[in-house]
Amino acid sequence: MGNLNETEIDESRRTFLKVTALAGGGIAVGVFLPGAARLAEAAAPKPFAPNAWVRITSNNVVTIVADKSEMGQGVYTAMPMLVAEELDVDWSKIRIEQAVASPVYANPFLGAQATGGSTSVRSSYQRLREAGATARAMLVSAAARQWKVDAASLNTENGDVIGPNGKKATYGSLAAKAAALPVPKDVKLKDPGAFKLLGKPTKRLDTPMKTNGSAQFGLDVRVPGMLTAVIARSTIVNGALAGMDGDKAKAVKGVKHVLPVRTPFAEGVAVLADSFWTAKQGRDALNAKWSGNTALSTAGMQKDMLELLDSGKDAKTARKDGDVTAVQPAKTVEAVYEVPYLAHACMEPMNCIAWVKPNEVEIWAPTQAPGVNQFVAAQMSGMKPEQIKVHTTFLGGGFGRRFAQDFLMEAIQLSKATHAPVKVVYTREDDTKGYHYRPMAICKMTGGLDADGNPVMIKARTVCESLSVGTGAEPALIKDGIDSTSVEGLANMAYAVPNINVDWVKYSPGIRTWFWRSVGNSQNYFFTESFIDEMAHAAGKDPYEFRRALLAKQPRHKGVLELAAQKAGWGTPPPSGRARGIAVAESFGSYIAEVAEVSLENGKPRVHRVVVAADVGTTVNPDTIAAQMESGVVYGLTAALYGKITFKDGQVEQSNFNDYPMLRMNEMPKIEVHIVPSKEAPGGVGEPGTPPIAPAVANALFALTGKRARSLPITI
């Protein structure tokens, strides 16, 4: 890296003004992009950087900036593919760089620079293609001026501009001239029929880094003079410190400080030392004691929720089609379903480094929300957002957990107190007991069938916490008193039933809940798809054909349902001792159907095969789509078979993988993914594979045993 000088700083400001003009959409013109100049290659002090995602130096190095967090979902490949397709650059020669935190990278779907909600491709498809096309247009214009020809007579290929007579100029040789040109307001994008990258299976660019050890995760980061903090947090929900032995903690060799720490998430005592292990030993020596509501228990919460389910007290109506009370069905079907609290169980526990300096704050974190981190750090430090530098590392799993700010807040507090860089590290037990859970939920569903077995009514009532309260997302997610995350997957059921009523009862036991992979869809499609299966059997109809008839006017739902059934061999006998179950779900703009083939081994469910049909709209990288569907299935299957956070005496009972187990390699089913060709707008792929798997497995087990699994994790 070269040293900064005033010329480079001024140039980066000029470049960023071009960027803001190109980005539009509410980005404030005149905001300085921190660090843009120092990203320049030493060999090219004035890179061609027409926008925030492309940089080309005179030595022909093309750098594409990834503005989303890479947590295993493939954005380090998908985002560059969008730029590179329109830029016409040699894919094998590009470099990838993680974006700094800046308003220019704000996710238009989320309102901040963040990765979540399965929005990465959806929010970037147009603007990143435009970024690549803009750079290409300027390079072509530079070549046209240099050769004194019409720009329309020129083509591009693999990082070269090609003239009418085969004359070539590399992008690097044109970079300086292109940088002096005005940024075009409108650019023509490629016809999809001309795509060379998009829609084609493409090897991931982060794989070599992750296999050769060069990839840097949050836990890998070391900063000179850094202290490591391990924090004793209340073991009782919303508890308070009742006692500790700070002297014993300080007596541990290497312990430097014992300090209080408090965030809106938890109260705690931090032990800071010269290493993680020393800090942990110091925390153990604290012997912290906590007081609080020790009466809180899962059994008590279940009782309260069932009472609310029956009474409907303060229920809010999320959907009302027709009049369910006026229907007199020939047959009534009723069922109550239940799901527990769930932890995210990221393989890399939470961590964050913060260094509060006199005039800036520097942060290193595996975070899903660098833009939110920047805002929170500015508020806590009293500095301006542009004084906050966020270095986003690779994430060892996210699943929504790393959207939270608890680990950041603690690191900033402790850095301010010690005037040193501080790395906060959660142990596995800290995170499992960390109260950022998918809500527990109970749902009662009632359906009516006419004499021909056609559904004439569905009534659903769900009781659970409001996931959105306290997240800062209330204005976007809560309307008319209804939290959309609490009813998604229920209120938007696509089946053609003339009378539907869905209501929600808010339950507030005081436990911190948080966004979990696929959010409310994760529990509500278990309710919906299990109940549709029950109605099909009550009607004496095949569950697939029953769904198919009800989705006749929903072509995308029906399309994935038919494809999954066909590929799974629905209607043909499964292998001996096995049965199949099916489920379909729409979430995050994508439509997914899954067929699970299940048996019982030693009295426990064993999933042998899962067939996935996915309509995710226009595709970027089919390999990534397949991988994310597989990942979603594994994540949802883990929850369906094992996942459960329970409370007793005011405390979480689970602590680590010994009592909060994950699906193991030897339990992994064969997963087949079939992608529906589509010209629709891109949908999400990170989360939609999760919701259908639990009901598909439960439905298969009923077909196998005649017993219904109405609660998770599944027990037969």
RODREN-624292 format. One record per residue (C-alpha): residue in one letter; x, y, z. Coordinates in nm, 3 decimals, padded with zeros to 5 digits. Layout:
% residues N
> a,X,Y,Z
...
***
This chain:
% residues 716
> m,00.000,00.000,00.000
> g,00.125,00.348,-00.078
> n,00.132,00.636,00.169
> l,-00.151,00.888,00.168
> n,-00.095,01.235,00.038
> e,-00.328,01.532,-00.016
> t,-00.356,01.462,-00.387
> e,-00.481,01.110,-00.321
> i,-00.724,01.232,-00.056
> d,-00.868,01.495,-00.290
> e,-00.893,01.240,-00.569
> s,-01.085,00.998,-00.350
> r,-01.329,01.274,-00.255
> r,-01.385,01.354,-00.623
> t,-01.436,00.988,-00.703
> f,-01.685,00.948,-00.423
> l,-01.890,01.242,-00.545
> k,-01.919,01.053,-00.874
> v,-02.021,00.745,-00.678
> t,-02.301,00.921,-00.494
> a,-02.433,01.071,-00.813
> l,-02.443,00.725,-00.970
> a,-02.595,00.549,-00.671
> g,-02.889,00.784,-00.608
> g,-03.168,00.645,-00.397
> g,-03.127,00.879,-00.103
> i,-02.749,00.861,-00.066
> a,-02.625,01.197,00.059
> v,-02.392,01.372,-00.188
> g,-02.079,01.506,-00.027
> v,-02.027,01.234,00.231
> f,-01.664,01.129,00.230
> l,-01.595,00.760,00.179
> p,-01.338,00.676,00.449
> g,-01.027,00.508,00.323
> a,-01.107,00.523,-00.049
> a,-00.772,00.678,-00.138
> r,-00.559,00.435,00.059
> l,-00.713,00.145,-00.133
> a,-00.523,00.260,-00.442
> e,-00.245,00.036,-00.570
> a,00.103,00.176,-00.527
> a,00.167,00.132,-00.899
> a,-00.143,00.335,-00.988
> p,-00.183,00.636,-00.757
> k,-00.495,00.750,-00.947
> p,-00.703,00.441,-01.015
> f,-00.999,00.447,-01.245
> a,-01.282,00.424,-00.990
> p,-01.608,00.541,-01.147
> n,-01.814,00.401,-00.862
> a,-01.783,00.227,-00.528
> w,-01.758,-00.125,-00.671
> v,-01.496,-00.106,-00.947
> r,-01.132,00.000,-00.944
> i,-00.886,-00.049,-01.230
> t,-00.519,00.045,-01.209
> s,-00.272,00.109,-01.489
> n,-00.101,-00.225,-01.425
> n,-00.428,-00.390,-01.535
> v,-00.542,-00.498,-01.188
> v,-00.921,-00.504,-01.168
> t,-01.058,-00.493,-00.814
> i,-01.425,-00.552,-00.742
> v,-01.553,-00.450,-00.402
> a,-01.795,-00.682,-00.219
> d,-02.030,-00.473,-00.007
> k,-02.204,-00.769,00.161
> s,-02.070,-00.982,00.446
> e,-01.942,-01.326,00.348
> m,-02.075,-01.581,00.597
> g,-02.060,-01.888,00.376
> q,-02.350,-01.792,00.150
> g,-02.135,-01.700,-00.150
> v,-02.159,-01.321,-00.184
> y,-01.783,-01.297,-00.242
> t,-01.862,-01.462,-00.575
> a,-02.216,-01.353,-00.659
> m,-02.157,-00.980,-00.606
> p,-01.843,-00.969,-00.825
> m,-02.020,-01.177,-01.091
> l,-02.282,-00.903,-01.128
> v,-02.015,-00.639,-01.184
> a,-01.784,-00.853,-01.396
> e,-02.061,-00.961,-01.633
> e,-02.128,-00.607,-01.747
> l,-01.766,-00.496,-01.721
> d,-01.651,-00.775,-01.957
> v,-01.342,-00.856,-01.754
> d,-01.142,-01.178,-01.737
> w,-01.300,-01.353,-01.436
> s,-00.979,-01.537,-01.352
> k,-00.785,-01.213,-01.305
> i,-01.009,-01.004,-01.081
> r,-00.936,-00.927,-00.718
> i,-01.201,-00.911,-00.447
> e,-01.196,-00.663,-00.163
> q,-01.430,-00.621,00.133
> a,-01.610,-00.287,00.137
> v,-01.552,-00.036,00.412
> a,-01.852,00.087,00.608
> s,-02.013,00.373,00.417
> p,-02.362,00.502,00.335
> v,-02.296,00.438,-00.034
> y,-02.319,00.066,00.037
> a,-02.655,00.089,00.214
> n,-02.874,-00.209,00.132
> p,-03.190,-00.053,-00.022
> f,-03.401,-00.338,00.115
> l,-03.278,-00.288,00.472
> g,-03.199,00.084,00.489
> a,-02.841,00.031,00.608
> q,-02.523,-00.143,00.498
> a,-02.616,-00.492,00.609
> t,-02.647,-00.851,00.494
> g,-02.968,-01.026,00.589
> g,-03.320,-01.107,00.485
> s,-03.188,-01.299,00.184
> t,-03.150,-00.964,00.009
> s,-02.792,-00.971,-00.122
> v,-02.866,-01.050,-00.487
> r,-03.213,-00.898,-00.480
> s,-03.081,-00.562,-00.362
> s,-02.771,-00.567,-00.584
> y,-02.880,-00.720,-00.913
> q,-02.955,-00.393,-01.088
> r,-02.712,-00.151,-00.930
> l,-02.405,-00.375,-00.947
> r,-02.474,-00.455,-01.310
> e,-02.504,-00.080,-01.369
> a,-02.174,-00.028,-01.186
> g,-01.998,-00.269,-01.421
> a,-02.170,-00.130,-01.731
> t,-02.080,00.226,-01.632
> a,-01.712,00.142,-01.599
> r,-01.718,-00.044,-01.931
> a,-01.887,00.249,-02.109
> m,-01.625,00.492,-01.981
> l,-01.338,00.265,-02.088
> v,-01.493,00.232,-02.435
> s,-01.531,00.611,-02.454
> a,-01.166,00.654,-02.358
> a,-01.058,00.414,-02.633
> a,-01.283,00.585,-02.887
> r,-01.126,00.921,-02.809
> q,-00.776,00.776,-02.822
> w,-00.838,00.610,-03.160
> k,-01.067,00.886,-03.288
> v,-01.346,00.642,-03.380
> d,-01.713,00.605,-03.297
> a,-01.759,00.431,-02.961
> a,-02.040,00.224,-03.116
> s,-01.782,00.054,-03.338
> l,-01.592,-00.088,-03.039
> n,-01.640,-00.409,-02.843
> t,-01.500,-00.542,-02.517
> e,-01.379,-00.884,-02.409
> n,-01.176,-01.019,-02.117
> g,-01.056,-00.677,-02.003
> d,-00.973,-00.540,-02.347
> v,-01.141,-00.283,-02.569
> i,-01.137,-00.412,-02.926
> g,-01.136,-00.185,-03.231
> p,-01.291,-00.242,-03.577
> n,-00.970,-00.390,-03.717
> g,-00.893,-00.609,-03.419
> k,-00.691,-00.339,-03.247
> k,-00.681,-00.388,-02.869
> a,-00.625,-00.175,-02.563
> t,-00.623,-00.317,-02.212
> y,-00.844,-00.164,-01.949
> g,-00.533,-00.074,-01.752
> s,-00.388,00.128,-02.039
> l,-00.713,00.323,-02.065
> a,-00.768,00.370,-01.691
> a,-00.616,00.719,-01.660
> k,-00.805,00.856,-01.963
> a,-01.131,00.696,-01.850
> a,-01.094,00.849,-01.504
> a,-01.102,01.197,-01.658
> l,-01.437,01.139,-01.832
> p,-01.779,01.228,-01.693
> v,-01.981,00.944,-01.545
> p,-02.271,00.861,-01.779
> k,-02.616,00.888,-01.625
> d,-02.769,00.603,-01.820
> v,-02.598,00.290,-01.949
> k,-02.726,00.002,-02.155
> l,-02.718,-00.335,-01.984
> k,-02.657,-00.665,-02.160
> d,-02.940,-00.876,-02.290
> p,-02.950,-01.190,-02.069
> g,-02.897,-01.399,-02.381
> a,-02.546,-01.253,-02.405
> f,-02.444,-01.340,-02.049
> k,-02.111,-01.518,-02.012
> l,-02.108,-01.543,-01.631
> l,-02.455,-01.485,-01.489
> g,-02.661,-01.799,-01.471
> k,-02.354,-02.020,-01.521
> p,-02.205,-02.248,-01.251
> t,-01.904,-02.056,-01.118
> k,-01.639,-02.163,-00.867
> r,-01.642,-01.958,-00.550
> l,-01.362,-01.708,-00.504
> d,-01.349,-01.745,-00.126
> t,-01.290,-02.122,-00.132
> p,-00.911,-02.107,-00.187
> m,-00.873,-01.858,00.100
> k,-01.074,-02.078,00.332
> t,-00.887,-02.394,00.241
> n,-00.533,-02.253,00.250
> g,-00.585,-02.072,00.579
> s,-00.545,-01.717,00.451
> a,-00.909,-01.622,00.511
> q,-00.939,-01.399,00.815
> f,-01.230,-01.452,01.051
> g,-01.302,-01.231,01.349
> l,-01.132,-01.464,01.596
> d,-00.814,-01.452,01.382
> v,-00.761,-01.076,01.416
> r,-00.484,-00.950,01.641
> v,-00.413,-00.582,01.710
> p,-00.096,-00.459,01.885
> g,-00.159,-00.381,02.251
> m,-00.492,-00.566,02.242
> l,-00.662,-00.690,02.556
> t,-00.902,-00.983,02.545
> a,-01.225,-00.965,02.744
> v,-01.436,-01.256,02.861
> i,-01.756,-01.143,03.030
> a,-01.960,-01.295,03.311
> r,-02.323,-01.223,03.218
> s,-02.633,-01.294,03.420
> t,-02.724,-01.660,03.421
> i,-03.080,-01.558,03.515
> v,-03.304,-01.388,03.259
> n,-03.277,-01.011,03.315
> g,-03.090,-01.080,03.637
> a,-02.870,-00.846,03.843
> l,-02.528,-00.901,03.995
> a,-02.561,-01.026,04.352
> g,-02.196,-01.085,04.432
> m,-01.848,-01.166,04.299
> d,-01.485,-01.197,04.406
> g,-01.296,-00.945,04.195
> d,-00.975,-00.992,04.394
> k,-00.955,-01.359,04.299
> a,-01.000,-01.272,03.936
> k,-00.726,-01.006,03.954
> a,-00.495,-01.256,04.122
> v,-00.486,-01.468,03.805
> k,-00.154,-01.395,03.634
> g,-00.208,-01.188,03.319
> v,-00.543,-01.037,03.423
> k,-00.529,-00.658,03.378
> h,-00.876,-00.531,03.464
> v,-01.209,-00.636,03.613
> l,-01.478,-00.394,03.493
> p,-01.857,-00.366,03.488
> v,-02.024,-00.368,03.147
> r,-02.387,-00.295,03.064
> t,-02.579,-00.292,02.737
> p,-02.950,-00.302,02.655
> f,-02.895,-00.677,02.610
> a,-02.729,-00.774,02.938
> e,-02.548,-00.670,03.254
> g,-02.208,-00.824,03.317
> v,-01.859,-00.813,03.461
> a,-01.567,-00.822,03.219
> v,-01.229,-00.973,03.293
> l,-00.961,-00.834,03.060
> a,-00.628,-01.007,03.014
> d,-00.342,-01.058,02.774
> s,-00.500,-01.373,02.627
> f,-00.836,-01.541,02.595
> w,-00.749,-01.831,02.821
> t,-00.620,-01.605,03.096
> a,-00.932,-01.390,03.075
> k,-01.152,-01.698,03.095
> q,-00.963,-01.828,03.400
> g,-01.008,-01.488,03.558
> r,-01.380,-01.493,03.486
> d,-01.410,-01.840,03.637
> a,-01.237,-01.710,03.950
> l,-01.492,-01.427,03.981
> n,-01.754,-01.674,04.098
> a,-02.024,-01.421,04.002
> k,-02.368,-01.463,04.160
> w,-02.694,-01.335,04.012
> s,-03.041,-01.257,04.140
> g,-03.367,-01.237,03.947
> n,-03.686,-01.416,03.853
> t,-03.605,-01.779,03.924
> a,-03.969,-01.879,03.872
> l,-03.943,-01.849,03.494
> s,-03.968,-02.188,03.325
> t,-04.059,-02.339,02.990
> a,-04.347,-02.527,03.151
> g,-04.485,-02.205,03.297
> m,-04.455,-02.021,02.967
> q,-04.630,-02.304,02.784
> k,-04.918,-02.283,03.032
> d,-04.947,-01.908,02.985
> m,-04.937,-01.936,02.607
> l,-05.205,-02.207,02.597
> e,-05.431,-01.986,02.807
> l,-05.381,-01.700,02.562
> l,-05.442,-01.938,02.274
> d,-05.780,-02.037,02.419
> s,-05.889,-01.692,02.532
> g,-05.761,-01.495,02.234
> k,-05.713,-01.198,02.466
> d,-05.586,-00.893,02.273
> a,-05.562,-01.095,01.951
> k,-05.485,-00.893,01.639
> t,-05.628,-01.003,01.305
> a,-05.361,-01.038,01.037
> r,-05.585,-01.177,00.762
> k,-05.959,-01.203,00.714
> d,-06.103,-01.354,00.395
> g,-06.473,-01.428,00.396
> d,-06.633,-01.528,00.726
> v,-06.504,-01.840,00.901
> t,-06.786,-01.821,01.157
> a,-07.058,-01.851,00.892
> v,-06.927,-02.177,00.746
> q,-07.089,-02.507,00.839
> p,-06.838,-02.769,00.722
> a,-06.921,-03.134,00.675
> k,-06.601,-03.221,00.858
> t,-06.383,-03.023,01.098
> v,-06.009,-03.070,01.151
> e,-05.827,-02.917,01.449
> a,-05.467,-02.928,01.569
> v,-05.233,-02.742,01.804
> y,-04.867,-02.708,01.710
> e,-04.570,-02.591,01.913
> v,-04.208,-02.494,01.850
> p,-03.940,-02.406,02.110
> y,-03.690,-02.127,02.145
> l,-03.387,-02.182,01.921
> a,-03.029,-02.057,01.936
> h,-02.836,-01.967,01.620
> a,-02.538,-02.189,01.706
> c,-02.288,-02.021,01.474
> m,-01.968,-02.223,01.446
> e,-01.764,-01.911,01.526
> p,-01.889,-01.769,01.857
> m,-01.952,-01.394,01.880
> n,-01.651,-01.166,01.893
> c,-01.551,-00.809,01.819
> i,-01.247,-00.582,01.851
> a,-01.302,-00.212,01.921
> w,-01.036,00.055,01.956
> v,-01.168,00.392,02.071
> k,-00.904,00.652,01.987
> p,-00.918,01.029,02.047
> n,-01.046,01.108,01.698
> e,-01.172,00.780,01.558
> v,-01.303,00.437,01.645
> e,-01.171,00.132,01.465
> i,-01.368,-00.192,01.468
> w,-01.284,-00.542,01.347
> a,-01.581,-00.777,01.350
> p,-01.750,-01.071,01.178
> t,-02.066,-00.866,01.140
> q,-02.375,-00.875,00.923
> a,-02.437,-00.504,00.976
> p,-02.129,-00.281,00.939
> g,-02.351,00.018,00.864
> v,-02.545,-00.035,01.187
> n,-02.216,-00.091,01.372
> q,-02.093,00.242,01.239
> f,-02.406,00.421,01.362
> v,-02.405,00.254,01.704
> a,-02.033,00.320,01.755
> a,-02.082,00.686,01.661
> q,-02.362,00.719,01.916
> m,-02.159,00.551,02.189
> s,-01.838,00.744,02.122
> g,-01.989,01.084,02.045
> m,-01.810,01.090,01.711
> k,-01.940,01.127,01.357
> p,-02.013,00.816,01.151
> e,-01.729,00.896,00.914
> q,-01.490,00.871,01.210
> i,-01.590,00.508,01.261
> k,-01.393,00.252,01.059
> v,-01.544,-00.094,01.041
> h,-01.334,-00.381,00.909
> t,-01.568,-00.667,00.821
> t,-01.397,-01.005,00.841
> f,-01.529,-01.338,00.717
> l,-01.811,-01.469,00.936
> g,-01.814,-01.820,01.076
> g,-02.190,-01.838,01.024
> g,-02.442,-01.560,01.070
> f,-02.805,-01.679,01.051
> g,-02.922,-01.338,01.177
> r,-02.727,-01.353,01.506
> r,-02.448,-01.127,01.381
> f,-02.697,-00.854,01.301
> a,-02.713,-00.789,01.677
> q,-02.501,-00.523,01.847
> d,-02.430,-00.673,02.190
> f,-02.073,-00.782,02.116
> l,-01.994,-00.445,01.955
> m,-02.137,-00.242,02.244
> e,-01.939,-00.438,02.501
> a,-01.613,-00.397,02.309
> i,-01.663,-00.021,02.272
> q,-01.746,00.026,02.640
> l,-01.439,-00.165,02.749
> s,-01.208,00.009,02.504
> k,-01.328,00.347,02.627
> a,-01.262,00.240,02.987
> t,-00.913,00.099,02.924
> h,-00.791,00.330,02.641
> a,-00.676,00.019,02.456
> p,-00.801,-00.204,02.177
> v,-01.028,-00.467,02.333
> k,-01.137,-00.797,02.186
> v,-01.457,-00.936,02.335
> v,-01.486,-01.313,02.291
> y,-01.791,-01.523,02.373
> t,-01.745,-01.886,02.464
> r,-01.982,-02.138,02.308
> e,-02.170,-02.148,02.639
> d,-02.194,-01.768,02.649
> d,-02.359,-01.761,02.309
> t,-02.591,-02.058,02.365
> k,-02.714,-01.892,02.684
> g,-02.710,-01.545,02.528
> y,-03.086,-01.480,02.497
> h,-03.090,-01.403,02.124
> y,-03.340,-01.674,02.036
> r,-03.595,-01.762,01.773
> p,-03.923,-01.722,01.965
> m,-04.117,-02.009,02.112
> a,-04.460,-02.024,01.944
> i,-04.788,-02.211,01.976
> c,-05.051,-02.221,01.702
> k,-05.404,-02.358,01.690
> m,-05.543,-02.434,01.347
> t,-05.900,-02.526,01.262
> g,-06.015,-02.627,00.915
> g,-06.343,-02.720,00.754
> l,-06.408,-02.956,00.463
> d,-06.722,-02.983,00.252
> a,-06.887,-03.313,00.161
> d,-06.648,-03.358,-00.131
> g,-06.338,-03.306,00.085
> n,-06.267,-02.953,-00.038
> p,-06.148,-02.704,00.222
> v,-06.399,-02.427,00.289
> m,-06.241,-02.266,00.593
> i,-05.909,-02.229,00.778
> k,-05.873,-02.047,01.107
> a,-05.531,-01.997,01.267
> r,-05.426,-01.832,01.590
> t,-05.061,-01.806,01.690
> v,-04.915,-01.694,02.021
> c,-04.554,-01.577,02.038
> e,-04.332,-01.283,02.119
> s,-04.291,-00.985,01.893
> l,-03.955,-01.048,01.735
> s,-03.923,-00.691,01.608
> v,-03.964,-00.503,01.936
> g,-03.629,-00.371,02.052
> t,-03.449,-00.433,01.724
> g,-03.488,-00.088,01.573
> a,-03.690,-00.238,01.289
> e,-04.032,-00.174,01.443
> p,-04.145,00.093,01.192
> a,-04.082,-00.141,00.900
> l,-04.209,-00.464,01.054
> i,-04.497,-00.367,01.284
> k,-04.814,-00.230,01.123
> d,-05.148,-00.178,01.299
> g,-05.007,-00.352,01.605
> i,-04.916,-00.669,01.413
> d,-04.556,-00.787,01.387
> s,-04.527,-00.917,01.031
> t,-04.251,-01.159,01.136
> s,-04.493,-01.328,01.377
> v,-04.747,-01.414,01.105
> e,-04.539,-01.456,00.788
> g,-04.596,-01.806,00.655
> l,-04.948,-01.803,00.803
> a,-05.114,-01.481,00.689
> n,-04.982,-01.520,00.334
> m,-05.080,-01.886,00.281
> a,-05.144,-01.926,-00.092
> y,-05.405,-02.202,-00.090
> a,-05.741,-02.126,-00.251
> v,-05.965,-02.149,00.054
> p,-06.263,-01.909,00.050
> n,-06.271,-01.833,00.423
> i,-05.945,-01.769,00.607
> n,-05.885,-01.596,00.939
> v,-05.538,-01.554,01.092
> d,-05.476,-01.374,01.420
> w,-05.183,-01.322,01.651
> v,-05.159,-01.286,02.027
> k,-04.850,-01.113,02.155
> y,-04.678,-01.286,02.445
> s,-04.408,-01.108,02.647
> p,-04.221,-01.317,02.905
> g,-03.918,-01.084,02.894
> i,-03.679,-01.305,02.697
> r,-03.465,-01.148,02.426
> t,-03.562,-01.281,02.085
> w,-03.383,-01.223,01.756
> f,-03.394,-01.287,01.383
> w,-03.320,-01.652,01.308
> r,-03.268,-01.801,00.964
> s,-03.597,-01.751,00.773
> v,-03.745,-01.566,01.074
> g,-04.120,-01.630,01.128
> n,-04.141,-01.851,00.823
> s,-03.935,-02.108,01.011
> q,-04.215,-02.190,01.254
> n,-04.523,-02.078,01.063
> y,-04.472,-02.299,00.760
> f,-04.435,-02.592,00.998
> f,-04.782,-02.505,01.124
> t,-04.934,-02.434,00.781
> e,-04.785,-02.723,00.587
> s,-04.843,-02.976,00.863
> f,-05.208,-02.870,00.886
> i,-05.267,-02.878,00.509
> d,-05.137,-03.234,00.522
> e,-05.378,-03.316,00.804
> m,-05.667,-03.171,00.603
> a,-05.566,-03.376,00.298
> h,-05.570,-03.700,00.497
> a,-05.900,-03.605,00.661
> a,-06.041,-03.552,00.310
> g,-05.908,-03.891,00.200
> k,-05.691,-03.729,-00.064
> d,-05.326,-03.754,-00.163
> p,-05.134,-03.469,00.009
> y,-04.960,-03.370,-00.314
> e,-05.275,-03.372,-00.526
> f,-05.466,-03.189,-00.252
> r,-05.209,-02.908,-00.255
> r,-05.186,-02.904,-00.633
> a,-05.559,-02.845,-00.672
> l,-05.554,-02.561,-00.417
> l,-05.259,-02.394,-00.595
> a,-05.410,-02.402,-00.944
> k,-05.399,-02.021,-00.963
> q,-05.054,-01.991,-00.804
> p,-04.820,-02.091,-01.090
> r,-04.491,-02.052,-00.908
> h,-04.605,-02.246,-00.601
> k,-04.760,-02.508,-00.825
> g,-04.450,-02.525,-01.046
> v,-04.209,-02.612,-00.764
> l,-04.461,-02.849,-00.608
> e,-04.494,-03.045,-00.932
> l,-04.120,-03.047,-00.999
> a,-04.030,-03.170,-00.650
> a,-04.295,-03.443,-00.667
> q,-04.180,-03.555,-01.011
> k,-03.811,-03.568,-00.921
> a,-03.885,-03.749,-00.594
> g,-04.095,-04.012,-00.765
> w,-04.413,-03.916,-00.583
> g,-04.682,-04.174,-00.651
> t,-04.433,-04.458,-00.688
> p,-04.349,-04.686,-00.393
> p,-04.056,-04.559,-00.183
> p,-03.785,-04.801,-00.070
> s,-03.899,-05.053,00.187
> g,-03.944,-04.908,00.535
> r,-03.957,-04.550,00.412
> a,-04.226,-04.291,00.341
> r,-04.236,-03.950,00.173
> g,-04.368,-03.618,00.291
> i,-04.405,-03.295,00.097
> a,-04.422,-02.922,00.177
> v,-04.411,-02.597,-00.018
> a,-04.328,-02.245,00.099
> e,-04.274,-01.898,-00.039
> s,-04.037,-01.666,00.145
> f,-03.803,-01.381,00.058
> g,-03.929,-01.374,-00.301
> s,-03.850,-01.741,-00.369
> y,-04.068,-02.051,-00.400
> i,-03.943,-02.381,-00.260
> a,-04.094,-02.729,-00.245
> e,-03.927,-03.017,-00.066
> v,-03.993,-03.388,-00.048
> a,-03.838,-03.577,00.242
> e,-03.788,-03.953,00.238
> v,-03.784,-04.083,00.594
> s,-03.757,-04.404,00.794
> l,-03.733,-04.497,01.160
> e,-03.403,-04.630,01.294
> n,-03.406,-04.751,01.653
> g,-03.732,-04.564,01.699
> k,-03.588,-04.231,01.580
> p,-03.650,-04.046,01.252
> r,-03.385,-04.087,00.986
> v,-03.399,-03.866,00.676
> h,-03.241,-04.043,00.379
> r,-03.320,-03.816,00.087
> v,-03.448,-03.463,00.033
> v,-03.555,-03.339,-00.311
> v,-03.568,-02.961,-00.346
> a,-03.736,-02.768,-00.626
> a,-03.643,-02.399,-00.620
> d,-03.786,-02.108,-00.816
> v,-03.563,-01.820,-00.715
> g,-03.628,-01.607,-01.022
> t,-03.334,-01.497,-01.233
> t,-03.022,-01.683,-01.124
> v,-02.668,-01.558,-01.074
> n,-02.467,-01.866,-00.971
> p,-02.652,-02.201,-00.979
> d,-02.378,-02.359,-00.768
> t,-02.444,-02.111,-00.488
> i,-02.818,-02.164,-00.512
> a,-02.776,-02.541,-00.477
> a,-02.536,-02.496,-00.185
> q,-02.773,-02.260,-00.006
> m,-03.068,-02.491,-00.052
> e,-02.859,-02.774,00.095
> s,-02.750,-02.548,00.380
> g,-03.107,-02.439,00.450
> v,-03.220,-02.801,00.462
> v,-02.944,-02.898,00.706
> y,-03.014,-02.597,00.929
> g,-03.388,-02.664,00.932
> l,-03.339,-03.038,00.978
> t,-03.115,-02.976,01.279
> a,-03.394,-02.770,01.433
> a,-03.660,-03.026,01.342
> l,-03.474,-03.318,01.497
> y,-03.276,-03.161,01.782
> g,-03.318,-02.786,01.836
> k,-03.458,-02.677,02.172
> i,-03.375,-02.404,02.423
> t,-03.557,-02.456,02.753
> f,-03.576,-02.265,03.082
> k,-03.583,-02.386,03.440
> d,-03.548,-02.179,03.757
> g,-03.504,-01.868,03.544
> q,-03.204,-02.008,03.360
> v,-03.128,-02.159,03.019
> e,-03.070,-02.532,03.051
> q,-02.859,-02.582,02.735
> s,-02.493,-02.481,02.708
> n,-02.297,-02.643,02.424
> f,-02.323,-02.901,02.148
> n,-02.351,-03.180,02.404
> d,-02.703,-03.065,02.498
> y,-02.779,-02.845,02.195
> p,-02.673,-03.090,01.923
> m,-02.627,-03.031,01.551
> l,-02.696,-03.271,01.264
> r,-02.380,-03.481,01.218
> m,-02.215,-03.584,00.893
> n,-02.329,-03.945,00.927
> e,-02.691,-03.822,00.955
> m,-02.675,-03.611,00.642
> p,-02.941,-03.702,00.383
> k,-02.878,-03.705,00.011
> i,-03.003,-03.369,-00.115
> e,-03.101,-03.309,-00.477
> v,-03.164,-02.951,-00.589
> h,-03.356,-02.869,-00.905
> i,-03.371,-02.505,-01.013
> v,-03.671,-02.379,-01.211
> p,-03.564,-02.166,-01.514
> s,-03.715,-01.822,-01.465
> k,-03.708,-01.466,-01.596
> e,-03.871,-01.328,-01.283
> a,-03.684,-01.084,-01.057
> p,-03.422,-01.251,-00.837
> g,-03.545,-01.392,-00.509
> g,-03.348,-01.475,-00.196
> v,-03.158,-01.801,-00.155
> g,-02.997,-01.783,00.189
> e,-03.308,-01.863,00.393
> p,-03.593,-02.006,00.179
> g,-03.460,-02.364,00.191
> t,-03.521,-02.384,00.567
> p,-03.903,-02.348,00.618
> p,-04.030,-02.652,00.420
> i,-03.806,-02.921,00.568
> a,-03.961,-02.966,00.914
> p,-04.318,-03.013,00.782
> a,-04.194,-03.236,00.499
> v,-04.027,-03.466,00.753
> a,-04.324,-03.457,00.991
> n,-04.562,-03.536,00.706
> a,-04.342,-03.827,00.594
> l,-04.341,-03.967,00.946
> f,-04.721,-03.961,00.955
> a,-04.731,-04.146,00.624
> l,-04.491,-04.399,00.775
> t,-04.634,-04.442,01.127
> g,-04.982,-04.288,01.132
> k,-04.866,-04.062,01.417
> r,-04.859,-03.682,01.392
> a,-04.558,-03.482,01.511
> r,-04.716,-03.152,01.616
> s,-04.422,-03.018,01.816
> l,-04.055,-02.968,01.746
> p,-03.808,-03.122,01.789
> i,-03.985,-03.427,01.649
> t,-04.047,-03.723,01.876
> i,-04.236,-04.034,01.767
***
